[in-house]
């Protein structure tokens, strides 16, 4: 089932992102840090792509400075 595969992919990317963030809090050589930062960026991009592919319609909230009654008849 496609939904199960997508959920598994979401979890894998999310778990990898958490792992890389934890690793960045440890002592690393410059080379190790660069590698992990690159992998973190790749995983984040992959998760964003999967999200937009799975949920193509983005719901957005109006900005706080947007008048609540804009468009309402006076």
Secondary structure, 3 states (H helix, E strand, C coil): CHHHHHHHHHHHHHHHHHHHHHHHCCCCCHHHHHHHHHHHHHHHHHHHHHHHHHCCCCCCCCCCCCCCCCCCCC
